[in-house]
Every structure is written in C-alpha cells, then in structure tokens.
Amino acid sequence: MAATDASPTDIPIEHPAWARRVFESDSAEPDLDHVQRIGARFLGLGFIGYPIVLPAAIASSGSVTASWWVPLSIVLSVGPGILLIIFSFRPGTSWLGPLALVTWSGFLLSILLWFWAWTGATLTDPGDVAQWMVAFCGMPSMVLMLVHARLGVISLIVSSVASHLSQQLGRFGELTSDLTFEIMWSVVFTSVFLAVVLVATRTGRHLDETREDTYRTAANVAASSAREVEKARFDAIVHDRVIASLLAVEPGRLDERLAAQARSALEELARVPGPGGAEALSRGETLGRIRSAAADLAERFEVQVLGAEAGVDSLRDAGWDRVDYPVEVVEAVIEAMSEALRNVVRHAGPDAECAVIVQLAADALSMAVVDNGNGFDPESVGPGRVGIAVSIRGRMARLLGGRAQVSSREGRGTTVQIGWERP
C-alpha cells in the first residue's frame, strides 16, 4: 500500500447533511438574522431537553400540586420550544418577536398556575424541588434577548421572583430570609448568558451595518471611477478629433471630409459633460450600462428589454436610439437596480432566479427586478437596514420624476420597481 504524508489534521471533516441543516443557515442572509435563527433553534432544543433531564424534579413538584399542573407545565414549556425550532427554518425572522413573547408568557403562566395548583403541602426533604421550572427561568429571557434587550432583562427579573417564590412555598410552606439571596443569585448567574446573547446580536447587527457601508463605499468608488473614465474619454476626443481637425485645416481650401469630421467631433463633444453641464445618454448607451452593471454583479442576471424582440441593431436603425436620458437619471436608476440585485445575491437564496425587465420609452425609463427567492416581510425591515430605504427608495425619491416600490412576501420572492418620467 502506498505511503502518504497526509496527517489526520489535514483531512477535512465532513459534517452530516442533517447537522448542516439544523445548525447552519443560508449564507446569503444577514448576520443578525443568522444569529437570531440559530439562537432560537438552540434555545428551542433547551426547552425540549429540560423535561427530559429533570424527571426527579418534576416528580417532586407533582407531590405538592394538583395532578393537572405538571402535564400542563410541560406542555407550556415544550410547546414553545418546538415552535421555535420549526419557525427557525422559515425565511426571515419576523416570527421571532411574537414567538418570544409567547414563550415567556407560557413560562410565566405555568408558574402563576402553580400557586393555584399548590395543595398547601410541603416537601419532606428540603433538598427536593417544589417548582421544577426554576431550573431554567432564564431561558425565556434569552429568547427575548434575541429581539429586545430591555424586555429580556425585565422578563428575567419577573421570572426569577415568581419561580423562587413558588419554590420556597413548596419547600418550606413559607418565605424565608434566603429568598432575596436566591433571586439575586438566579438573576446574576443567568445574566452571564443574557450578556452572551446580547453581544452576539449586536455583533451580527454591526456586521450588517458594516457590509451596507462597504457596499455604499464601493458604489461611490465605482461612480468616481466612471467619472474618471468619462474625463479620459473627453480628453481623448479633444486630442484625437478636435485637435486633429484643427491641424488639418488649410487656408483657402474647402475639404468636405474635414467638415464632416468636425461635425462628428462636435456631436460627440455635445454628449460629454462640461464643467457644471449635464450629459445625455442614448437608449443604446443606457441599455449597455444597465447590462454591464448587472453582469458585474452576476452573470446569471438576465436583462430583458420590452419591445426589443427584433434586436437592438434593428431598433437603432429605425430611430430607436435617437431618444436620450439625462445621465443623472441613468446613474440613479442603475445604482438602485444594483442595490436590488445585491439584495438578491445576499438574501434571495442560492437557487433563486432573477430577471431585470427594462422599458425604454421616449419620456420614461423604468425597470423591474424580479426574483423567485425567499422573499421577506417589508414591514419587518429594521432601521439599521438602509439598503431599501436609502439606496433604492431614497435615491429615486431625490430624483425629479423618480419613483421606487418594493413588493415582497416570505417564500414568494421579491419585485423591485424603479422608474423615472421626464418632467
């Protein structure tokens, strides 16, 4: 058998597909969503696991309560845990806030019902547990911490007080001087885990904001590079066309070819912006820039032009290319389109299909970026997510005659409509 130099540490570890599905998430989703989704999944497993590892505590709790309380408390604990796991596989995280409140409400209801179910009896062994849910009174708080830090802290204090009150009554029949210490210990101990959840969510949010800033910076750099390219084109026209035409002029001699060359140079100069001037782009140039910007992001993005089935060359011959658009309009539309396409790359999913449908009318420029990916709830987009609000809607709103609309449903894809009408 041939020898090999590979060591065990050089062999890549392949995780089972089910493990990747349970503990990983779509790499295209925001980092905050990733943290919230995986956190909810782990905490859901915890809610299910506690009744399994605490049978003795559950049995001792049942000895001082009515028979209906123990099974009900298990259902109110395990039920939200199962829902957390199931919902964590759905697109988006709009479900997490309501479900976190349901989780804590179910836990708190179980403890409050204990006081009603308590028979007045006490445990014969003071080391036994009268309230088995006291072992994980911080779990609902960690779920709430994923979406709202202040509510997470408040719920921890309320849950700790209620659970230790019932615990002392079931053990001793009265409240002892140790109650304050037990509550404080529970709050302080669990606060460590709440702090870990808080740091994880803030890190995810910071990474998302940093990514958005990076994309905006890249867009600004690209725009600056485009201006430099236009300036270089202007310099080339002046050198190659204007100066060449002037040098070719001879006194007393009329040259029709030179006159045509001069007219051509002037027409080309008219399409290049001067200091403080405005540039107009033809339909063909506009379409070329749209296709180039889409291709720069991903080759899979298809650009379809309404009314261009006959081909751009044929339409140009028929006068299609004689209409032009202000350069600031074209740039704004393309930048908004690019942001929509970047969202497709990041959020729609690796298998999502996307098309850019463009309509180049005489007095209007419009397009739709359509994908069949994961989709999202537009109402659940947080204030830190500036891509849609600033880079698409805000950019087009600042443009006279511009508009933008984003339509999406979870699991049904997204449509971004971008348009401009000549005032």
C-alpha positions in Angstrom: 0.0 0.0 0.0 1.4 3.4 -1.0 2.5 5.7 1.8 1.0 9.1 2.3 2.3 12.2 4.0 -1.2 13.4 5.0 -1.8 13.7 8.7 -5.2 13.2 10.4 -5.4 17.0 10.8 -5.1 17.5 7.1 -8.3 15.5 6.4 -11.3 17.8 6.1 -14.2 16.9 8.4 -17.5 16.4 6.6 -20.5 17.2 8.7 -23.7 15.2 8.0 -26.2 17.0 5.8 -28.8 17.0 8.6 -26.3 18.6 11.0 -25.6 21.4 8.5 -29.3 21.9 8.0 -30.0 22.2 11.8 -27.1 24.3 12.9 -26.2 26.3 9.9 -28.2 28.9 7.9 -28.3 30.4 4.5 -25.0 32.2 3.9 -26.8 34.9 1.9 -29.0 36.1 4.8 -28.0 39.0 7.1 -25.7 38.1 10.0 -28.2 39.3 12.6 -30.9 37.1 11.1 -28.4 34.2 11.2 -27.6 34.8 14.9 -31.3 35.0 15.8 -32.3 32.0 13.8 -29.5 29.7 15.2 -30.0 31.1 18.7 -33.8 30.4 18.6 -33.0 26.9 17.3 -30.6 26.1 20.2 -32.9 27.6 22.8 -35.8 25.6 21.4 -33.8 22.4 21.9 -33.2 23.5 25.5 -36.9 23.9 26.2 -37.5 20.4 25.0 -34.5 19.0 26.8 -35.1 20.2 30.3 -38.2 18.0 31.0 -36.1 15.0 29.8 -33.2 15.6 32.2 -35.4 16.7 35.2 -37.7 13.7 35.8 -37.0 13.7 39.6 -37.6 17.4 40.0 -40.9 17.0 38.0 -42.0 14.2 40.2 -41.3 16.1 43.5 -43.1 19.1 42.1 -46.1 16.9 41.4 -46.2 15.8 45.1 -47.2 19.3 46.3 -49.5 20.3 43.4 -52.7 19.2 41.8 -52.4 16.4 39.2 -53.2 18.7 36.3 -50.3 21.2 36.8 -47.3 19.0 35.9 -48.5 17.9 32.5 -49.8 21.4 31.7 -46.4 23.0 32.7 -44.6 20.5 30.5 -46.8 21.4 27.5 -46.3 25.1 28.1 -42.6 24.6 28.2 -42.1 22.1 25.4 -44.7 23.6 23.1 -42.9 27.0 22.5 -39.6 25.1 22.2 -41.0 23.0 19.3 -42.4 26.1 17.7 -39.0 27.9 18.0 -37.3 25.0 16.1 -40.0 24.8 13.4 -40.2 28.5 12.8 -36.4 28.8 12.7 -36.4 27.1 9.3 -38.8 29.7 7.8 -37.4 32.6 5.7 -36.9 35.8 7.6 -37.1 36.4 11.4 -40.4 38.4 11.6 -41.8 35.5 13.6 -39.2 35.7 16.4 -40.6 38.7 18.3 -44.2 37.4 18.7 -43.0 33.9 19.4 -40.5 35.1 22.0 -43.4 36.8 23.8 -45.5 33.6 23.6 -42.6 31.6 25.0 -42.2 33.9 28.1 -46.0 34.2 28.6 -46.3 30.4 28.6 -43.5 30.1 31.1 -44.9 32.8 33.4 -48.4 31.3 33.1 -47.1 28.0 34.3 -45.5 29.5 37.4 -48.6 31.6 38.2 -50.8 28.5 37.9 -48.6 26.7 40.3 -49.9 28.9 43.1 -53.4 27.9 42.2 -52.5 24.2 41.9 -50.5 24.1 45.2 -52.1 21.9 47.7 -50.5 23.5 50.7 -48.3 20.5 51.3 -44.5 20.9 51.7 -41.7 18.6 50.7 -40.5 16.2 53.4 -36.9 16.5 52.1 -35.9 20.2 52.0 -33.4 19.3 49.2 -36.2 18.4 46.8 -37.6 20.7 44.2 -41.2 22.1 44.5 -41.0 24.1 41.3 -39.2 22.2 38.6 -39.2 25.2 36.2 -36.9 27.2 38.5 -34.0 25.4 36.9 -34.5 27.3 33.6 -36.2 30.5 34.5 -33.7 32.4 32.3 -34.4 30.5 29.1 -37.4 32.7 28.0 -35.4 35.7 28.8 -32.6 34.6 26.4 -35.2 34.2 23.7 -36.5 37.7 24.3 -32.9 39.0 24.4 -32.6 37.9 20.8 -35.0 40.6 19.7 -35.3 43.1 22.6 -32.6 43.5 25.3 -34.7 45.5 27.8 -37.6 43.0 27.7 -35.1 40.2 28.2 -33.8 41.8 31.4 -37.3 42.6 32.7 -38.5 39.1 32.0 -35.5 37.6 33.8 -36.3 39.5 37.0 -40.0 38.7 36.9 -39.5 35.0 36.1 -36.8 34.7 38.9 -39.0 36.3 41.5 -42.1 34.2 40.6 -40.3 30.9 40.3 -38.3 31.3 43.6 -41.5 32.4 45.5 -43.2 29.2 44.5 -40.1 27.2 45.2 -39.9 28.4 48.8 -43.6 28.0 49.5 -43.5 24.4 48.2 -40.4 23.5 50.2 -41.0 25.3 53.5 -44.6 26.4 53.4 -43.4 30.0 54.0 -41.0 32.6 52.7 -37.5 32.5 54.3 -34.7 35.0 54.6 -32.9 33.2 51.9 -35.4 34.3 49.2 -33.6 37.5 48.3 -30.3 35.8 48.0 -31.8 33.0 45.8 -33.4 35.6 43.5 -30.2 37.6 43.2 -28.1 34.6 42.5 -30.5 33.4 39.8 -30.5 36.9 38.2 -26.7 37.3 38.3 -26.0 33.8 37.1 -28.4 33.9 34.2 -27.2 37.5 33.3 -24.0 36.0 32.0 -25.8 34.0 29.4 -28.0 37.0 28.5 -24.9 39.0 28.0 -23.6 36.4 25.6 -26.8 36.6 23.6 -26.7 40.4 23.6 -23.1 40.5 22.3 -23.9 38.0 19.6 -26.9 40.0 18.3 -25.0 43.3 18.5 -22.1 41.8 16.6 -24.5 40.5 13.9 -26.1 43.9 13.6 -22.7 45.6 13.4 -21.6 43.2 10.7 -24.7 44.0 8.7 -24.2 47.8 9.0 -20.6 47.4 8.1 -21.5 45.4 5.0 -24.0 48.1 4.0 -21.4 50.8 4.4 -18.9 48.8 2.3 -21.4 48.4 -0.5 -22.2 52.2 -0.4 -18.5 53.0 -0.4 -17.9 50.6 -3.3 -20.8 52.3 -5.2 -19.3 55.7 -4.6 -15.9 54.5 -5.8 -17.4 53.0 -8.9 -19.2 56.3 -9.6 -15.9 58.2 -9.2 -14.1 55.7 -11.5 -16.9 56.2 -14.1 -16.4 59.9 -13.9 -12.7 59.5 -14.5 -13.4 57.2 -17.4 -15.7 59.9 -18.9 -13.0 62.6 -18.3 -10.4 60.4 -20.1 -12.9 59.9 -23.0 -13.3 63.7 -23.2 -9.6 64.2 -23.3 -9.2 61.6 -26.0 -11.9 63.2 -28.1 -10.3 66.6 -27.8 -6.9 65.2 -28.7 -7.9 62.8 -31.4 -10.8 64.6 -33.0 -10.8 68.3 -32.2 -7.1 69.0 -32.4 -6.6 66.7 -35.3 -9.4 68.6 -37.2 -7.9 71.9 -36.4 -4.4 70.8 -37.5 -5.9 69.6 -40.8 -7.3 73.0 -41.7 -5.5 74.7 -44.6 -6.2 78.4 -45.6 -8.2 78.8 -48.8 -9.0 75.1 -49.1 -12.5 73.6 -48.6 -12.4 70.0 -47.6 -15.9 68.3 -47.3 -14.3 65.3 -45.5 -12.8 67.6 -42.9 -16.1 69.4 -42.4 -17.9 66.1 -41.8 -15.1 65.1 -39.3 -15.5 68.4 -37.5 -19.3 68.0 -37.3 -18.8 64.5 -35.9 -16.4 65.7 -33.3 -18.8 68.4 -32.2 -21.7 66.0 -31.9 -19.6 63.7 -29.8 -18.5 66.6 -27.6 -22.1 67.5 -27.1 -22.7 64.1 -25.4 -19.8 64.7 -23.0 -20.5 66.8 -19.9 -18.5 70.0 -19.5 -17.9 71.8 -16.1 -21.3 72.1 -14.5 -23.1 70.7 -17.6 -25.3 67.7 -18.0 -24.8 64.7 -20.2 -27.5 62.8 -22.1 -27.2 59.1 -22.8 -29.0 57.5 -25.8 -31.2 54.4 -25.4 -28.4 52.2 -26.6 -25.8 53.6 -24.2 -28.3 53.4 -21.4 -29.1 49.8 -22.1 -25.4 49.0 -22.4 -24.7 50.5 -19.0 -27.7 48.6 -17.5 -26.4 45.3 -18.9 -22.9 46.0 -17.8 -23.9 46.8 -14.2 -26.0 43.6 -14.0 -23.2 41.5 -15.4 -20.7 43.0 -13.0 -22.8 41.6 -10.1 -23.6 38.1 -11.5 -23.6 36.6 -15.0 -26.9 34.8 -14.1 -28.9 38.1 -14.1 -30.8 38.3 -17.4 -31.7 41.7 -18.8 -34.9 41.7 -20.9 -36.0 44.8 -22.9 -39.7 45.3 -23.5 -40.3 45.9 -27.2 -36.9 44.8 -28.3 -37.6 41.4 -29.7 -36.4 42.5 -33.0 -32.9 43.2 -31.6 -31.2 46.5 -30.7 -29.5 46.9 -34.1 -32.8 46.8 -35.9 -34.4 49.2 -33.5 -31.4 51.6 -33.7 -31.8 51.6 -37.5 -35.5 52.5 -37.0 -34.6 55.5 -34.9 -34.9 53.7 -31.5 -31.6 55.1 -30.4 -32.4 58.8 -31.0 -34.1 59.2 -27.6 -31.8 60.1 -24.7 -32.0 60.3 -21.0 -30.1 62.6 -18.5 -27.0 60.9 -17.2 -28.0 61.6 -13.5 -31.3 59.7 -14.2 -29.5 56.7 -15.7 -26.9 56.6 -12.9 -29.6 56.8 -10.2 -31.7 54.0 -11.9 -28.6 51.8 -12.3 -27.4 52.3 -8.7 -30.9 51.5 -7.4 -31.0 48.4 -9.7 -27.6 47.3 -8.5 -28.7 47.6 -4.8 -31.7 45.4 -5.7 -29.5 42.9 -7.4 -27.1 42.8 -4.4 -30.1 42.1 -2.2 -30.9 39.1 -4.5 -27.4 37.8 -4.1 -27.4 38.2 -0.3 -31.0 37.3 0.6 -32.9 35.5 -2.1 -31.1 32.2 -1.8 -28.5 30.4 -4.0 -31.2 28.8 -6.2 -33.2 31.9 -6.8 -33.8 33.0 -10.4 -33.8 36.7 -11.2 -34.6 38.9 -14.2 -34.3 42.6 -14.9 -37.1 43.8 -17.1 -36.4 47.2 -18.8 -38.7 49.5 -20.7 -37.1 52.5 -22.5 -39.9 54.8 -23.5 -39.5 58.2 -25.1 -40.3 60.1 -21.9 -39.8 57.4 -19.3 -37.2 54.9 -18.1 -38.5 52.0 -16.0 -37.4 48.6 -14.9 -38.4 45.8 -12.6 -36.0 43.5 -10.7 -37.9 40.3 -10.1 -36.8 37.1 -8.3 -38.5 34.0 -7.0 -36.3 33.6 -3.9 -37.0 33.6 -0.2 -38.8 37.0 0.0 -39.3 38.9 3.2 -41.8 41.0 5.1 -41.2 44.6 4.2 -42.7 45.8 7.5 -40.2 43.8 9.5 -37.1 45.5 8.0 -35.3 47.2 10.9 -34.0 50.8 10.9 -30.4 49.5 10.6 -31.2 48.0 7.2 -30.6 51.0 4.9 -30.3 49.3 1.6 -34.0 49.6 0.6 -34.8 52.8 2.4 -31.7 54.8 1.3 -30.2 53.1 -1.7 -33.4 52.3 -3.6 -36.4 54.4 -2.4 -34.4 57.3 -1.1 -32.2 57.6 -4.2 -35.2 57.6 -6.6 -37.2 60.0 -4.4 -34.5 62.5 -4.6 -34.7 62.4 -8.4 -37.2 64.6 -10.0 -39.8 62.3 -11.6 -38.3 59.2 -9.9 -40.1 56.5 -8.0 -39.4 53.1 -6.5 -41.6 50.4 -5.0 -40.6 47.2 -3.2 -43.1 44.3 -3.1 -42.3 41.0 -1.3 -43.8 38.1 0.6 -42.0 35.5 2.6 -41.4 32.5 0.4 -42.9 34.2 -2.7 -39.9 36.3 -4.0 -39.4 40.0 -4.4 -40.2 42.6 -7.0 -38.5 46.0 -7.1 -40.0 48.5 -9.4 -37.8 51.5 -10.4 -39.0 54.3 -12.7 -38.5 57.8 -13.9 -40.7 60.0 -16.0 -39.5 63.1 -17.9 -40.9 66.2 -16.1 
